[in-house]
């Protein structure tokens, strides 16, 4: 294991911990939604880095599924917040 890989793992770990903190603390649902999108993106980056380091493409379907979940989750949260804003008015 090279020192560069250790640095990459450390950066991804710190980013994931900060993102998890934002999901737990909030304060609003939009903050949590953005943090969950960031967490999904971090997972995708980790899987992509693992594919690049090990020289395979076996986890590519997993990346596509995670991307689809992120897109559909963002759309559903945006519709929920838009509907809630219309009710408040």
C-alpha positions as semicolon CSV with decimal commas, in nm:
position;residue;x (nm);y (nm);z (nm)
1;X;0,000;0,000;0,000
2;X;0,147;0,329;-0,105
3;X;0,137;0,646;0,104
4;X;-0,079;0,808;-0,163
5;X;-0,351;0,546;-0,109
6;X;-0,340;0,609;0,264
7;X;-0,388;0,980;0,205
8;X;-0,678;0,912;-0,031
9;X;-0,844;0,682;0,223
10;X;-0,796;0,941;0,497
11;X;-0,949;1,220;0,287
12;X;-1,251;1,008;0,193
13;X;-1,297;0,903;0,556
14;X;-1,287;1,259;0,686
15;X;-1,525;1,375;0,414
16;X;-1,769;1,093;0,494
17;X;-1,759;1,172;0,868
18;X;-1,825;1,541;0,808
19;X;-2,107;1,454;0,572
20;X;-2,262;1,214;0,823
21;X;-2,243;1,490;1,083
22;X;-2,435;1,723;0,850
23;X;-2,700;1,454;0,793
24;X;-2,750;1,408;1,167
25;X;-2,736;1,775;1,272
26;X;-2,931;1,926;0,984
27;X;-3,079;2,184;1,056
28;X;-3,318;2,169;0,760
29;X;-3,433;1,890;0,533
30;X;-3,253;2,053;0,241
31;X;-2,922;2,042;0,432
32;X;-2,978;1,674;0,496
33;X;-3,070;1,613;0,131
34;X;-2,757;1,784;0,003
35;X;-2,546;1,593;0,256
36;X;-2,697;1,262;0,147
37;X;-2,618;1,348;-0,215
38;X;-2,262;1,428;-0,114
39;X;-2,239;1,097;0,073
40;X;-2,361;0,906;-0,232
41;X;-2,106;1,091;-0,443
42;X;-1,832;1,000;-0,196
43;X;-1,932;0,634;-0,215
44;X;-1,920;0,654;-0,593
45;X;-1,576;0,816;-0,579
46;X;-1,445;0,547;-0,344
47;X;-1,577;0,272;-0,571
48;X;-1,431;0,444;-0,876
49;X;-1,094;0,484;-0,706
50;X;-1,101;0,119;-0,606
51;X;-1,172;0,022;-0,966
52;X;-0,885;0,239;-1,090
53;X;-0,639;0,104;-0,834
54;X;-0,727;-0,262;-0,891
55;X;-0,781;-0,230;-1,266
56;X;-1,128;-0,380;-1,303
57;X;-1,481;-0,271;-1,390
58;X;-1,684;-0,520;-1,184
59;X;-1,842;-0,251;-0,965
60;X;-1,961;-0,037;-1,256
61;X;-2,324;-0,161;-1,225
62;X;-2,318;-0,064;-0,857
63;X;-2,203;0,285;-0,955
64;X;-2,492;0,318;-1,198
65;X;-2,745;0,207;-0,937
66;X;-2,606;0,450;-0,679
67;X;-2,624;0,732;-0,934
68;X;-2,986;0,648;-1,014
69;X;-3,080;0,637;-0,646
70;X;-2,917;0,975;-0,595
71;X;-3,100;1,135;-0,886
72;X;-3,440;0,993;-0,796
73;X;-3,390;1,077;-0,429
74;X;-3,304;1,437;-0,510
75;X;-3,607;1,469;-0,736
76;X;-3,842;1,327;-0,474
77;X;-3,706;1,554;-0,200
78;X;-3,734;1,857;-0,427
79;X;-4,098;1,770;-0,504
80;X;-4,171;1,716;-0,135
81;X;-4,021;2,051;-0,036
82;X;-4,198;2,230;-0,323
83;X;-4,532;2,080;-0,220
84;X;-4,470;2,173;0,144
85;X;-4,383;2,531;0,045
86;X;-4,710;2,563;-0,148
87;X;-4,911;2,441;0,152
88;X;-4,744;2,693;0,386
89;X;-4,850;2,989;0,169
